[in-house]
Amino acid sequence: MTTSAPDRVRLDDTQLYSVTDAMRMLRMSRTVIYDQIRTGRLRSVKQGRARRFTARALRDYIALLEKEAEDAA
């Protein structure tokens, strides 16, 4: 059995991900993450005052980026 580094987050590990988790997974800054939320490109939910992301929302955002890259080519 292999284990990942303690600061690595995998999509299958939890059901909701924090902004910090999304930053690590998408390799984007906090400012860019919140900008993508504001423009509606990255879906999130609120849990109290905190923003959270579902695995599906992160996958959909990645698919959106891939589609935009294909359309631009």
Secondary structure, DSSP 4 states (H G I P E B T S, - for coil): -----TT---TTT-SEE-HHHHHHHHT--HHHHHHHHHTTSS--EEETTEEEEEHHHHHHHHHHHHHHHHHH-
